[in-house]
């Protein structure tokens, strides 16, 4: 058993990991800026590295899991200071930085400048004595499960609007894409805590299908024909996507122009192969008892006609 601190433990991915840790032999602590009466929550000041070191040593934190959102200054400041504190802590031996997505290409910095903090964290960890790994899992399957699917992620509609039976496919739709359910990812994160050594990349694959295959499965399971269009690479590079009916409800919290800009970037990642997780050295192979939710399984459970 080891003590594990989760930063961003009240967010989507972080909360899921904390819940998975609750069913494990490990002790979870949630690092939070806001005081809480929950016994597992520890109030921290991410601007004070010395106090962070004290927290990690006081609670004998062996491993830190950073699950900050890319929004705001969390990656730029909080994670940077947390890594420095983990390096200085006499108790801390392992660190998992914020990632839980795709292996971002360096060229992505041109459109997502906030990724400089993502790459900087990896370089800092490489130069440290900490054991570390970054998780790559593709696109979250949660975005397609609808309201019936348990998920702590914010709602989103990504290329296929199952509720409306409409799809706007990035590129040709023939490029393989990796999809992983957050609760499956969290089980692999917890399982990896028992490994003696980590690879720099911890690869997790829930399922792998092309967008065209995804639409075909959705049509088969729902018994409905989907109205399908294709967004060209050129259109995506102009930061434009075809509006889907369920996008409109998201604009109250994510204005249309910003939403289209953001989603076009990630849809382009699915069209150019960046969202396909390499199949060698998968954690799936190391932990074959962890059975993942597939695209078909998700559709049959939540959308079957």
PLY file of the C-alpha trace (Angstrom):
ply
format ascii 1.0
element vertex 305
property float x
property float y
property float z
element edge 304
property int vertex1
property int vertex2
end_header
0.00 0.00 0.00
1.19 3.51 -0.81
-0.20 6.95 -0.09
-1.30 8.72 -3.26
-2.04 12.42 -3.63
-4.36 13.48 -6.46
-4.16 17.11 -7.58
-7.28 18.19 -9.43
-9.08 15.41 -7.61
-12.46 17.15 -7.78
-12.33 17.55 -11.58
-13.54 15.07 -14.19
-10.57 12.74 -14.57
-9.21 13.39 -11.08
-12.50 12.56 -9.37
-12.72 9.34 -11.38
-9.21 8.31 -10.31
-9.97 9.12 -6.67
-13.07 6.93 -6.85
-11.05 4.06 -8.35
-8.43 4.45 -5.62
-11.20 4.05 -3.07
-11.64 0.45 -4.18
-7.92 -0.28 -4.06
-5.46 -1.08 -1.30
-3.90 2.39 -1.63
-4.71 5.47 0.46
-5.88 8.48 -1.54
-5.49 12.12 -0.55
-7.14 14.89 -2.57
-5.09 18.08 -2.80
-7.42 21.09 -2.91
-7.12 24.86 -2.78
-10.44 25.02 -0.94
-10.86 23.74 2.63
-13.09 20.70 3.01
-14.42 18.65 5.91
-13.72 15.43 4.00
-11.00 13.47 5.77
-9.16 12.61 2.56
-8.94 16.25 1.42
-5.79 18.25 2.20
-5.83 22.01 1.70
-2.78 23.26 -0.19
-1.30 26.50 -1.48
0.13 25.73 -4.91
2.05 29.02 -4.94
4.15 27.94 -1.92
6.58 25.14 -2.81
7.89 24.81 0.76
4.37 24.21 2.08
3.74 21.67 -0.68
6.89 19.79 0.35
5.63 19.81 3.94
2.24 18.40 2.88
3.83 15.60 0.86
6.17 14.66 3.69
3.59 15.00 6.48
1.19 12.64 4.72
4.00 10.38 3.48
2.90 10.74 -0.12
4.66 8.15 -2.24
3.04 9.06 -5.58
1.50 12.26 -6.90
-1.10 12.13 -9.66
-1.71 15.46 -11.37
-5.11 15.66 -13.03
-5.36 19.40 -13.61
-7.48 20.73 -16.43
-5.72 22.58 -19.23
-7.92 25.56 -18.38
-6.51 28.51 -16.43
-3.02 28.55 -14.93
-3.11 25.10 -13.29
-0.55 23.54 -15.61
1.58 26.66 -15.87
1.98 27.28 -12.15
0.34 24.70 -9.90
1.69 21.58 -11.59
5.12 23.13 -12.05
5.37 23.87 -8.31
3.92 20.49 -7.41
6.59 18.72 -9.47
9.30 20.76 -7.78
7.86 19.89 -4.37
7.74 16.19 -5.27
11.39 16.34 -6.34
12.33 17.90 -3.00
10.12 15.67 -0.84
11.96 12.87 0.98
8.79 10.73 0.87
7.72 11.13 -2.77
9.06 8.69 -5.35
6.62 8.84 -8.26
4.76 11.44 -10.33
2.06 11.17 -13.01
1.69 14.54 -14.80
-1.51 15.87 -16.34
-2.12 14.29 -19.70
-4.80 11.59 -19.99
-5.29 12.32 -23.67
-3.24 11.78 -26.82
0.54 11.94 -27.34
0.46 15.55 -28.49
2.80 16.31 -31.40
5.25 19.17 -30.86
3.69 20.93 -33.87
0.47 21.27 -31.83
2.13 24.15 -29.95
1.34 26.35 -32.93
-2.39 26.08 -32.27
-2.39 25.16 -28.57
0.34 27.31 -26.97
-0.75 26.17 -23.49
0.84 22.83 -24.35
4.22 24.37 -23.62
3.52 23.64 -19.95
2.64 20.03 -20.83
5.98 19.55 -22.60
7.88 21.50 -19.92
6.55 19.16 -17.20
7.83 16.14 -19.11
11.28 17.68 -19.53
11.46 18.54 -15.82
10.50 15.00 -14.85
13.04 13.52 -17.26
15.77 15.49 -15.51
14.63 14.42 -12.02
15.16 11.27 -9.98
11.42 10.65 -9.74
9.79 7.61 -11.31
7.24 9.07 -13.74
4.89 8.22 -16.58
2.34 10.05 -18.69
-0.92 8.38 -19.66
-2.10 8.28 -23.28
-5.62 6.98 -23.87
-7.01 8.70 -26.96
-10.49 10.25 -26.92
-12.80 9.75 -23.96
-15.68 7.40 -24.78
-17.73 9.24 -22.15
-18.56 11.96 -24.70
-20.73 9.50 -26.64
-22.60 7.72 -23.86
-25.34 10.26 -23.29
-26.96 11.14 -19.96
-27.30 7.51 -18.89
-23.56 6.90 -18.76
-21.76 7.54 -15.49
-19.12 10.19 -16.05
-17.66 13.19 -14.25
-16.56 14.89 -17.46
-18.30 18.02 -18.70
-20.78 17.15 -21.48
-19.51 17.41 -25.03
-20.53 16.30 -28.52
-17.62 15.12 -30.65
-18.20 14.52 -34.39
-21.14 12.13 -33.87
-24.41 13.43 -32.41
-26.03 10.13 -31.50
-29.10 11.70 -29.91
-29.87 13.59 -33.13
-28.71 10.82 -35.49
-26.33 13.24 -37.22
-22.58 13.05 -37.80
-19.95 15.44 -39.17
-16.87 13.29 -39.69
-13.35 14.81 -39.63
-11.37 14.07 -42.80
-12.14 10.84 -44.63
-13.28 8.99 -41.52
-10.98 6.07 -42.34
-8.22 6.79 -39.78
-8.21 4.59 -36.64
-9.04 6.47 -33.42
-8.59 5.23 -29.85
-11.54 5.61 -27.48
-11.33 4.93 -23.72
-13.89 5.23 -20.92
-12.63 7.31 -17.98
-13.42 4.62 -15.41
-11.41 2.08 -17.41
-8.52 4.55 -17.61
-8.73 5.08 -13.84
-8.49 1.33 -13.20
-5.30 1.19 -15.25
-3.87 4.19 -13.37
-4.49 2.42 -10.06
-3.11 -0.89 -11.37
0.06 0.86 -12.58
0.83 1.93 -9.01
1.85 -1.67 -8.33
4.39 -1.83 -11.15
8.04 -1.81 -10.08
8.99 0.45 -12.97
7.07 2.72 -15.33
7.59 3.38 -19.01
7.66 7.07 -19.90
4.38 6.46 -21.76
1.57 4.45 -20.19
-0.65 3.49 -23.10
-4.27 2.49 -22.57
-6.72 1.45 -25.29
-10.41 1.01 -24.57
-11.30 0.38 -28.21
-10.07 1.36 -31.65
-12.37 2.15 -34.58
-12.51 4.62 -37.44
-15.17 7.34 -37.47
-16.88 5.56 -40.36
-16.93 2.32 -38.37
-18.28 4.22 -35.35
-21.16 5.64 -37.39
-21.85 2.20 -38.86
-22.07 0.68 -35.39
-24.30 3.52 -34.18
-26.66 2.99 -37.12
-26.77 -0.75 -36.51
-27.43 -0.48 -32.77
-29.94 2.38 -32.90
-31.67 1.05 -36.01
-31.51 4.57 -37.48
-29.81 6.02 -40.53
-27.47 8.89 -39.60
-27.29 12.05 -41.69
-23.54 12.13 -42.30
-21.30 14.83 -43.75
-17.52 15.19 -43.85
-15.39 18.13 -42.74
-12.29 18.43 -44.90
-8.81 18.86 -43.49
-8.75 22.33 -45.06
-11.97 23.26 -43.23
-10.62 21.99 -39.91
-7.41 23.96 -40.42
-9.57 27.07 -40.77
-10.86 26.23 -37.25
-14.30 25.41 -38.57
-16.53 22.39 -37.99
-20.06 21.52 -39.07
-22.48 22.45 -36.31
-24.37 19.47 -34.90
-27.83 19.91 -33.32
-26.59 19.07 -29.80
-23.76 21.62 -30.03
-26.21 24.49 -29.50
-26.92 23.53 -25.88
-23.18 23.72 -25.12
-22.78 27.33 -26.20
-24.07 28.74 -22.90
-20.86 27.55 -21.26
-18.59 27.39 -24.31
-19.29 30.20 -26.84
-19.72 28.98 -30.41
-16.63 30.60 -31.92
-14.33 29.32 -29.15
-16.00 25.90 -29.22
-15.53 25.51 -32.98
-11.88 26.61 -32.70
-11.18 24.15 -29.90
-13.05 21.21 -31.40
-11.55 21.70 -34.86
-8.09 21.19 -33.39
-9.02 17.95 -31.66
-11.02 16.69 -34.63
-7.95 17.31 -36.78
-5.94 15.19 -34.32
-8.36 12.32 -35.06
-8.00 12.83 -38.80
-4.19 12.93 -38.92
-3.61 9.83 -36.76
-2.53 11.65 -33.58
-5.48 10.15 -31.67
-4.44 6.59 -32.44
-2.52 5.06 -29.54
0.34 2.77 -30.58
-0.44 -0.87 -29.81
2.97 -1.89 -28.47
3.70 -1.94 -24.72
0.07 -1.41 -23.74
-1.00 -1.55 -20.12
-3.88 -3.67 -21.43
-1.36 -6.45 -22.04
0.13 -6.11 -18.55
-3.29 -6.15 -16.88
-5.45 -8.49 -19.00
-8.02 -8.82 -16.22
-9.11 -5.23 -16.82
-11.82 -5.52 -19.47
-12.56 -2.24 -21.21
-15.81 -0.82 -22.52
-15.89 -0.96 -26.32
-17.66 1.38 -28.70
-20.19 -1.34 -29.51
-20.62 -2.13 -25.82
-21.27 1.53 -25.03
-23.78 1.87 -27.86
-25.64 -1.30 -26.90
-25.82 -0.31 -23.24
-26.92 3.30 -23.69
-28.40 3.66 -27.19
-29.90 0.33 -28.22
-33.18 0.77 -30.09
0 1
1 2
2 3
3 4
4 5
5 6
6 7
7 8
8 9
9 10
10 11
11 12
12 13
13 14
14 15
15 16
16 17
17 18
18 19
19 20
20 21
21 22
22 23
23 24
24 25
25 26
26 27
27 28
28 29
29 30
30 31
31 32
32 33
33 34
34 35
35 36
36 37
37 38
38 39
39 40
40 41
41 42
42 43
43 44
44 45
45 46
46 47
47 48
48 49
49 50
50 51
51 52
52 53
53 54
54 55
55 56
56 57
57 58
58 59
59 60
60 61
61 62
62 63
63 64
64 65
65 66
66 67
67 68
68 69
69 70
70 71
71 72
72 73
73 74
74 75
75 76
76 77
77 78
78 79
79 80
80 81
81 82
82 83
83 84
84 85
85 86
86 87
87 88
88 89
89 90
90 91
91 92
92 93
93 94
94 95
95 96
96 97
97 98
98 99
99 100
100 101
101 102
102 103
103 104
104 105
105 106
106 107
107 108
108 109
109 110
110 111
111 112
112 113
113 114
114 115
115 116
116 117
117 118
118 119
119 120
120 121
121 122
122 123
123 124
124 125
125 126
126 127
127 128
128 129
129 130
130 131
131 132
132 133
133 134
134 135
135 136
136 137
137 138
138 139
139 140
140 141
141 142
142 143
143 144
144 145
145 146
146 147
147 148
148 149
149 150
150 151
151 152
152 153
153 154
154 155
155 156
156 157
157 158
158 159
159 160
160 161
161 162
162 163
163 164
164 165
165 166
166 167
167 168
168 169
169 170
170 171
171 172
172 173
173 174
174 175
175 176
176 177
177 178
178 179
179 180
180 181
181 182
182 183
183 184
184 185
185 186
186 187
187 188
188 189
189 190
190 191
191 192
192 193
193 194
194 195
195 196
196 197
197 198
198 199
199 200
200 201
201 202
202 203
203 204
204 205
205 206
206 207
207 208
208 209
209 210
210 211
211 212
212 213
213 214
214 215
215 216
216 217
217 218
218 219
219 220
220 221
221 222
222 223
223 224
224 225
225 226
226 227
227 228
228 229
229 230
230 231
231 232
232 233
233 234
234 235
235 236
236 237
237 238
238 239
239 240
240 241
241 242
242 243
243 244
244 245
245 246
246 247
247 248
248 249
249 250
250 251
251 252
252 253
253 254
254 255
255 256
256 257
257 258
258 259
259 260
260 261
261 262
262 263
263 264
264 265
265 266
266 267
267 268
268 269
269 270
270 271
271 272
272 273
273 274
274 275
275 276
276 277
277 278
278 279
279 280
280 281
281 282
282 283
283 284
284 285
285 286
286 287
287 288
288 289
289 290
290 291
291 292
292 293
293 294
294 295
295 296
296 297
297 298
298 299
299 300
300 301
301 302
302 303
303 304
